[in-house]
Amino acid sequence: MLNQPVSKPTNENWESEGGSLRPQTEAEVLGVTRFLSETFVVGGYSYTKLRDALAQGRRMQKQDAGL
């Protein structure tokens, strides 16, 4: 899965909307980039890749079926 950084809003995008932007956080000032990611949970384990979660689910299904 390819992580994409969350885009930063600019003053130009919001000034005409009547709202204001929050001040920059310390993390943003220091250049920390935030990424959003999905987590898949199967059998008590967490996976960041769907294919890994599916593989575990299939293994568990086979084990339950006694194969």
N, C-alpha and C positions, 0 to 999 in steps of 0.2 A: 504494500500500500504506500503510495506516495503522499507524504505529508506536505501540505501547503500552508505557509504562514497566513495568519489571519490578517486581512488588510487593515491598515490604519486609516481612520477617517481624517479628513482634512477640514480646516476651517471653511474653505471654499465650498465644500459640499453641504454644510449645515447652516451657515450664517443666514442665508435667505429663508430658512425654515422656521426661524424664530426661536431656535434652541441654542444651547451653547455646549461646547465640548468640555469634558472633565480635564483637569490638569494632568500632565503626564505623570505616571507613576515612577517610582524609583527604578523599577525593573526596566521600563521603557527608556529611561534616561541612560541606564547602564548598557543598553543594547540587547537586553534579554528578549528573545523571540518566543512567542507563545504559539503552540501547535495544538489543535484539537484532534483527538483520536478516538476511534471506536474500540470498545473492549467486548469480547465475546466470552461468555462463561458457560462451561460444560463440565459437569461432574465435579464441581468444586474447584476447577482450575480456570484461570483467566488467560485469554489469548488476544493478541492484537491483530492477528491475521485470521480471516474467516476460514481459509483453507485448513489451517491448523485445528481450529475448533471443529470443523466438519470431520476431519480425520479422527479426532478423539471421539466424537459422537458415534462414528461408524465402528470404531474399536469397541466402544462400550456396548453398542447394539449387538455386535457379534458375540461379545462375552456373555451378555444376557441370554442370547439364543443358544449358548453352549457350543458355539462353532470354534 
